[in-house]
Amino acid sequence: MTRVPGPTIADIARAAEVSTATVSHALSGTGRLGEGTRRRVREVAAALGYGAHRGPRTRTLGVAVTTYADWTWDFAGVAYYSRLLTAATSVAHAHGYAVTTLPADRGAEPLWHTLAVDGMLLLDSPQDDPVLKALRARGLPIVFDGRPGEPLPEDVWVDNDHAGVTREVLDHLSASGARRPALHSAFGSEFYTEAVTSAYEQWCAERGVIPLVIPFDPLDAEGRAFDAAFASPGRPDAVHSLYDPGGRQVLAAAARHGIRIPADLLLVCASEDPAYAEGDPPVTTVTLDPERTGVLAMSALVALVESGQAEATGRLTVPAGLRVRASSLPPDMY
């Protein structure tokens, strides 16, 4: 079969009305180009399908976290991602594939257009994801951890029932005596954050509870975002935190305000960090089962790469679990 050649750098230069040198710099991330020019050239390249006609199989699969790419962060140091990556890598190795893990920040952008991989596992892909656009333009097989911001009918993603587990958390807090639960959220734009926040607001509306969403800041180690709420007469009597460091932020803020956990404030945190079980008091956590998620997602990617067709499309659901500990129980129950 005769392979139809893909667009060349000269083709992109003509379409973008720039020089071939500018195209080369834009795609490689080198040179002194304005950000607008660099972005426009890459968008033109993606629209033309640059990189879509791939060569022989590389026996390598890529992994990227793309939702917080506006700042540099070490997602491999977060318990959820590290455990998922370990499980996913084991599956890839069992099928004879190497795994390349991309940095989370925008500085890795040139790799999205040129990385030699047979397929990609994208974690927490948000709306208008430039990584996803580049990979789709290249025709690479893609599987997602978390519902992508703009799913196609043929897409495959692995996710939890976030609405269901959020209701389980809030019902548990209510049964423990909470009447004014707050949500520690509103940071990412990925489906996880939106699904949990929506479920929380609906739960509150059904019970006539005024919702309180306290913004999460990964750099807010002292939990200063809670100062106003904790100082008010109608302060929350429970907090459900969506992100791994959030529970520690709540604990720090409560300590500064003289608020006792769980006597004055109940706490649940979504985290895979085992340190939460060892604290005083031990903190109730939500586990999203990253190992099972990683196994399902990477298995689906390998199948997609090798067959060219997904075995199943849409969401593959992994049950989440509530691990109840002293921080969310009435004092007389622990």
Secondary structure, 3 states (H helix, E strand, C coil): CCCCCCCCHHHHHHHHCCCHHHHHHHHHCCCCCCHHHHHHHHHHHHHCCCCCCCCCCCCEEEEEECCCCCCCCCHHHCHHHHHHHHHHHHHHHHCCCEEEECCCCHHHHHHHHHCCCCEEEEECCCCCCHHHHHHHHHCCCEEEECCCCCCCCCCEEEECCHHHHHHHHHHHHHHCCCCCEEEEECCCCCHHHHHHHHHHHHHHHHHCCCCCEEECCCCCCCCHHHHHHHHCCCCCCEEEECCCCHHHHHHHHHHHCCCCCCCCCEEEEECCCHHHHHCCCCCEEEECCHHHHHHHHHHHHHHHHHHCCCCCCEEEECCCEEECCHHHCCHHHC
